[in-house]
Amino acid sequence: MDKYLDKIVLLILIALLSSCYEKEELNVPVKTTGNPNMTELDQYIQSNFTEKYGMAIRYRFVDRYVNPGERVTPPRLEVVRPMLDFIEDFWIGPYIDVQGGEAFFEGHVPAEIVFLGGLIYNEDGTVTLGTADAGAQITFTDVNSIDPSDVDWRSQQLNTVYHEFAHIVHQRYKLPAAFETIAATGYTSPGSWFNLPDEEALARGFVSPYATSSPNEDFAETVAYYLFYPDFTDDFLTETPNCESPECVAQNEGKALLQAKISSISEHYEKVTGINLKDLREAVQSRL
């Protein structure tokens, strides 16, 4: 009888111990991942931009995104996702489409992308359409006006992103050899480029008045226009036949200088980035 009772007690103890271990196992805290305070938009950015490309998207405005004294409007929340779609379609997408483009993009993409709702107005009467900070940050302005079907708005944004991304190329790999000598006499004195008409800039061998402000800006502006401007060949490279007026002759001379710049940039671009610039232009144009 005693042995029988001992067996019963032993079975009861085993059952109690087993139930304790089961409860301990069930009470182990469940590990959670991610930030519980992240919004659905933040989660989308984290998955599609930060984790994928190492790119942080700054859409909540803070003072450090602009210089002291500058005033800007923060972006409206509802335009952030459409703006993300825009840069994915028209900036990231074309690089992914071309040979060597994805590797280059991932290796050179800036760590921060900043969205500002309005333009940045400067004391000298000019407007800043976008900025790049030593390859670490690109700032888009006027995102509150987003309308990819509006050619002017779209061109402004594409000019910004291709211009600023081109700055990263020359910041890391320098300008093409002797690039600044192609149209050396055409550069303007500091702070005077915005007084130059478009026609005069072209006659000097530049795609825009802003391109005359320095060789670095000339490089970035030429790359940007070449990529996004649909009629680049007709308007900037094709000389007018049977020229008679001094203005026409000057325009043709400027176009010849631009042809030399495109050749220099294309050769340099492929050498240092592995990307054929003509292929990249075709990838961009196919999306417009």
Contacts in CASP RR format, 6 or more apart in sequence:
PFRMAT RR
TARGET T0000
AUTHOR 0000-0000-0000
METHOD contacts of the structure
MODEL  1
MDKYLDKIVLLILIALLSSCYEKEELNVPVKTTGNPNMTELDQYIQSNFT
EKYGMAIRYRFVDRYVNPGERVTPPRLEVVRPMLDFIEDFWIGPYIDVQG
GEAFFEGHVPAEIVFLGGLIYNEDGTVTLGTADAGAQITFTDVNSIDPSD
VDWRSQQLNTVYHEFAHIVHQRYKLPAAFETIAATGYTSPGSWFNLPDEE
ALARGFVSPYATSSPNEDFAETVAYYLFYPDFTDDFLTETPNCESPECVA
QNEGKALLQAKISSISEHYEKVTGINLKDLREAVQSRL
35 42 0 8 1.000
38 46 0 8 1.000
41 77 0 8 1.000
41 80 0 8 1.000
41 81 0 8 1.000
44 81 0 8 1.000
44 84 0 8 1.000
45 56 0 8 1.000
45 57 0 8 1.000
45 84 0 8 1.000
48 84 0 8 1.000
48 88 0 8 1.000
49 55 0 8 1.000
49 56 0 8 1.000
49 57 0 8 1.000
49 84 0 8 1.000
49 113 0 8 1.000
50 56 0 8 1.000
50 57 0 8 1.000
53 92 0 8 1.000
53 105 0 8 1.000
53 106 0 8 1.000
53 109 0 8 1.000
54 109 0 8 1.000
54 111 0 8 1.000
55 109 0 8 1.000
55 110 0 8 1.000
55 111 0 8 1.000
55 112 0 8 1.000
55 113 0 8 1.000
56 111 0 8 1.000
56 112 0 8 1.000
56 113 0 8 1.000
57 80 0 8 1.000
57 84 0 8 1.000
57 113 0 8 1.000
57 115 0 8 1.000
58 65 0 8 1.000
58 112 0 8 1.000
58 113 0 8 1.000
58 114 0 8 1.000
58 115 0 8 1.000
59 75 0 8 1.000
59 77 0 8 1.000
59 80 0 8 1.000
59 114 0 8 1.000
59 115 0 8 1.000
60 74 0 8 1.000
61 72 0 8 1.000
61 74 0 8 1.000
61 75 0 8 1.000
61 116 0 8 1.000
65 72 0 8 1.000
65 114 0 8 1.000
65 116 0 8 1.000
65 139 0 8 1.000
66 72 0 8 1.000
66 116 0 8 1.000
66 120 0 8 1.000
70 120 0 8 1.000
70 121 0 8 1.000
70 122 0 8 1.000
71 121 0 8 1.000
72 116 0 8 1.000
72 117 0 8 1.000
72 118 0 8 1.000
72 119 0 8 1.000
72 120 0 8 1.000
72 141 0 8 1.000
73 116 0 8 1.000
73 117 0 8 1.000
73 118 0 8 1.000
73 144 0 8 1.000
74 116 0 8 1.000
74 117 0 8 1.000
75 83 0 8 1.000
75 115 0 8 1.000
75 116 0 8 1.000
75 117 0 8 1.000
75 143 0 8 1.000
75 144 0 8 1.000
76 117 0 8 1.000
76 144 0 8 1.000
79 115 0 8 1.000
79 117 0 8 1.000
79 143 0 8 1.000
79 144 0 8 1.000
79 146 0 8 1.000
80 115 0 8 1.000
80 143 0 8 1.000
82 146 0 8 1.000
83 115 0 8 1.000
83 140 0 8 1.000
83 143 0 8 1.000
83 146 0 8 1.000
86 146 0 8 1.000
86 148 0 8 1.000
86 157 0 8 1.000
87 113 0 8 1.000
87 140 0 8 1.000
87 161 0 8 1.000
89 148 0 8 1.000
89 287 0 8 1.000
90 148 0 8 1.000
90 154 0 8 1.000
90 157 0 8 1.000
90 158 0 8 1.000
90 161 0 8 1.000
90 284 0 8 1.000
90 287 0 8 1.000
90 288 0 8 1.000
91 158 0 8 1.000
91 161 0 8 1.000
91 162 0 8 1.000
91 165 0 8 1.000
92 105 0 8 1.000
93 283 0 8 1.000
93 287 0 8 1.000
94 227 0 8 1.000
94 280 0 8 1.000
94 283 0 8 1.000
94 284 0 8 1.000
94 287 0 8 1.000
95 101 0 8 1.000
95 102 0 8 1.000
95 104 0 8 1.000
95 105 0 8 1.000
95 275 0 8 1.000
95 280 0 8 1.000
95 283 0 8 1.000
96 102 0 8 1.000
96 105 0 8 1.000
97 283 0 8 1.000
97 286 0 8 1.000
98 275 0 8 1.000
98 276 0 8 1.000
98 279 0 8 1.000
98 280 0 8 1.000
98 283 0 8 1.000
99 274 0 8 1.000
99 275 0 8 1.000
99 276 0 8 1.000
99 279 0 8 1.000
100 273 0 8 1.000
100 274 0 8 1.000
100 275 0 8 1.000
101 273 0 8 1.000
101 274 0 8 1.000
101 275 0 8 1.000
101 280 0 8 1.000
104 273 0 8 1.000
104 274 0 8 1.000
104 275 0 8 1.000
108 135 0 8 1.000
108 165 0 8 1.000
108 168 0 8 1.000
108 169 0 8 1.000
108 172 0 8 1.000
110 132 0 8 1.000
110 133 0 8 1.000
110 135 0 8 1.000
110 136 0 8 1.000
110 137 0 8 1.000
110 138 0 8 1.000
110 168 0 8 1.000
111 136 0 8 1.000
111 137 0 8 1.000
112 136 0 8 1.000
112 137 0 8 1.000
112 138 0 8 1.000
113 137 0 8 1.000
113 138 0 8 1.000
113 139 0 8 1.000
113 140 0 8 1.000
114 137 0 8 1.000
114 138 0 8 1.000
114 139 0 8 1.000
114 140 0 8 1.000
115 139 0 8 1.000
115 140 0 8 1.000
115 143 0 8 1.000
116 139 0 8 1.000
116 140 0 8 1.000
116 141 0 8 1.000
116 142 0 8 1.000
116 143 0 8 1.000
117 141 0 8 1.000
117 142 0 8 1.000
117 143 0 8 1.000
117 144 0 8 1.000
118 141 0 8 1.000
118 142 0 8 1.000
118 143 0 8 1.000
118 144 0 8 1.000
118 145 0 8 1.000
119 127 0 8 1.000
119 128 0 8 1.000
119 129 0 8 1.000
119 141 0 8 1.000
119 142 0 8 1.000
120 127 0 8 1.000
120 128 0 8 1.000
120 130 0 8 1.000
120 131 0 8 1.000
120 141 0 8 1.000
121 127 0 8 1.000
121 128 0 8 1.000
122 128 0 8 1.000
124 191 0 8 1.000
124 194 0 8 1.000
125 194 0 8 1.000
126 194 0 8 1.000
128 141 0 8 1.000
129 141 0 8 1.000
129 142 0 8 1.000
129 156 0 8 1.000
129 159 0 8 1.000
129 160 0 8 1.000
130 138 0 8 1.000
130 139 0 8 1.000
130 140 0 8 1.000
130 141 0 8 1.000
130 160 0 8 1.000
130 164 0 8 1.000
131 137 0 8 1.000
131 138 0 8 1.000
131 139 0 8 1.000
131 164 0 8 1.000
132 138 0 8 1.000
132 139 0 8 1.000
132 164 0 8 1.000
132 165 0 8 1.000
132 167 0 8 1.000
132 168 0 8 1.000
134 171 0 8 1.000
135 167 0 8 1.000
135 168 0 8 1.000
135 171 0 8 1.000
138 160 0 8 1.000
138 161 0 8 1.000
138 164 0 8 1.000
138 165 0 8 1.000
140 157 0 8 1.000
140 160 0 8 1.000
140 161 0 8 1.000
141 160 0 8 1.000
142 153 0 8 1.000
142 156 0 8 1.000
142 157 0 8 1.000
145 153 0 8 1.000
146 153 0 8 1.000
147 153 0 8 1.000
147 154 0 8 1.000
148 154 0 8 1.000
154 288 0 8 1.000
155 228 0 8 1.000
155 229 0 8 1.000
158 224 0 8 1.000
158 227 0 8 1.000
158 228 0 8 1.000
158 284 0 8 1.000
159 224 0 8 1.000
159 225 0 8 1.000
159 228 0 8 1.000
162 223 0 8 1.000
162 224 0 8 1.000
162 227 0 8 1.000
162 228 0 8 1.000
162 284 0 8 1.000
163 220 0 8 1.000
163 221 0 8 1.000
163 223 0 8 1.000
163 224 0 8 1.000
164 220 0 8 1.000
166 219 0 8 1.000
166 220 0 8 1.000
166 223 0 8 1.000
166 224 0 8 1.000
167 216 0 8 1.000
167 220 0 8 1.000
169 219 0 8 1.000
169 223 0 8 1.000
169 269 0 8 1.000
169 272 0 8 1.000
169 273 0 8 1.000
170 216 0 8 1.000
170 219 0 8 1.000
170 220 0 8 1.000
172 272 0 8 1.000
173 268 0 8 1.000
173 272 0 8 1.000
173 273 0 8 1.000
175 215 0 8 1.000
175 216 0 8 1.000
175 219 0 8 1.000
175 268 0 8 1.000
176 219 0 8 1.000
176 264 0 8 1.000
176 265 0 8 1.000
176 267 0 8 1.000
176 268 0 8 1.000
177 264 0 8 1.000
177 268 0 8 1.000
178 264 0 8 1.000
179 215 0 8 1.000
179 218 0 8 1.000
179 219 0 8 1.000
179 261 0 8 1.000
179 264 0 8 1.000
179 265 0 8 1.000
179 268 0 8 1.000
180 215 0 8 1.000
180 218 0 8 1.000
182 257 0 8 1.000
182 260 0 8 1.000
182 261 0 8 1.000
182 264 0 8 1.000
183 204 0 8 1.000
183 205 0 8 1.000
183 206 0 8 1.000
183 218 0 8 1.000
183 254 0 8 1.000
183 257 0 8 1.000
183 261 0 8 1.000
185 204 0 8 1.000
186 204 0 8 1.000
186 205 0 8 1.000
186 206 0 8 1.000
186 212 0 8 1.000
187 212 0 8 1.000
187 213 0 8 1.000
187 214 0 8 1.000
187 215 0 8 1.000
187 218 0 8 1.000
188 196 0 8 1.000
188 209 0 8 1.000
188 212 0 8 1.000
188 213 0 8 1.000
190 213 0 8 1.000
191 213 0 8 1.000
193 209 0 8 1.000
193 210 0 8 1.000
193 212 0 8 1.000
193 213 0 8 1.000
194 209 0 8 1.000
194 210 0 8 1.000
195 209 0 8 1.000
196 209 0 8 1.000
196 212 0 8 1.000
197 209 0 8 1.000
198 208 0 8 1.000
198 209 0 8 1.000
199 247 0 8 1.000
199 251 0 8 1.000
200 209 0 8 1.000
201 207 0 8 1.000
201 208 0 8 1.000
201 209 0 8 1.000
201 211 0 8 1.000
201 212 0 8 1.000
202 236 0 8 1.000
202 251 0 8 1.000
202 254 0 8 1.000
202 255 0 8 1.000
202 258 0 8 1.000
203 247 0 8 1.000
203 250 0 8 1.000
203 251 0 8 1.000
203 253 0 8 1.000
203 254 0 8 1.000
204 212 0 8 1.000
204 254 0 8 1.000
204 257 0 8 1.000
205 253 0 8 1.000
205 254 0 8 1.000
205 255 0 8 1.000
205 257 0 8 1.000
205 258 0 8 1.000
205 261 0 8 1.000
206 212 0 8 1.000
206 218 0 8 1.000
206 221 0 8 1.000
206 222 0 8 1.000
206 258 0 8 1.000
207 221 0 8 1.000
207 222 0 8 1.000
207 225 0 8 1.000
207 226 0 8 1.000
207 229 0 8 1.000
207 236 0 8 1.000
207 258 0 8 1.000
208 221 0 8 1.000
208 225 0 8 1.000
210 217 0 8 1.000
210 221 0 8 1.000
211 217 0 8 1.000
211 218 0 8 1.000
211 221 0 8 1.000
211 222 0 8 1.000
212 218 0 8 1.000
218 261 0 8 1.000
219 265 0 8 1.000
222 258 0 8 1.000
222 261 0 8 1.000
222 262 0 8 1.000
222 265 0 8 1.000
223 265 0 8 1.000
223 269 0 8 1.000
223 277 0 8 1.000
225 232 0 8 1.000
225 236 0 8 1.000
226 232 0 8 1.000
226 262 0 8 1.000
226 265 0 8 1.000
226 277 0 8 1.000
226 281 0 8 1.000
227 277 0 8 1.000
227 280 0 8 1.000
227 281 0 8 1.000
227 284 0 8 1.000
228 284 0 8 1.000
228 288 0 8 1.000
229 235 0 8 1.000
229 236 0 8 1.000
230 285 0 8 1.000
230 288 0 8 1.000
232 281 0 8 1.000
236 255 0 8 1.000
236 258 0 8 1.000
237 255 0 8 1.000
237 258 0 8 1.000
237 259 0 8 1.000
237 262 0 8 1.000
238 255 0 8 1.000
239 252 0 8 1.000
239 255 0 8 1.000
239 256 0 8 1.000
240 248 0 8 1.000
240 251 0 8 1.000
240 252 0 8 1.000
243 249 0 8 1.000
243 251 0 8 1.000
243 252 0 8 1.000
265 277 0 8 1.000
266 276 0 8 1.000
266 277 0 8 1.000
266 278 0 8 1.000
269 275 0 8 1.000
269 277 0 8 1.000
270 276 0 8 1.000
270 277 0 8 1.000
END
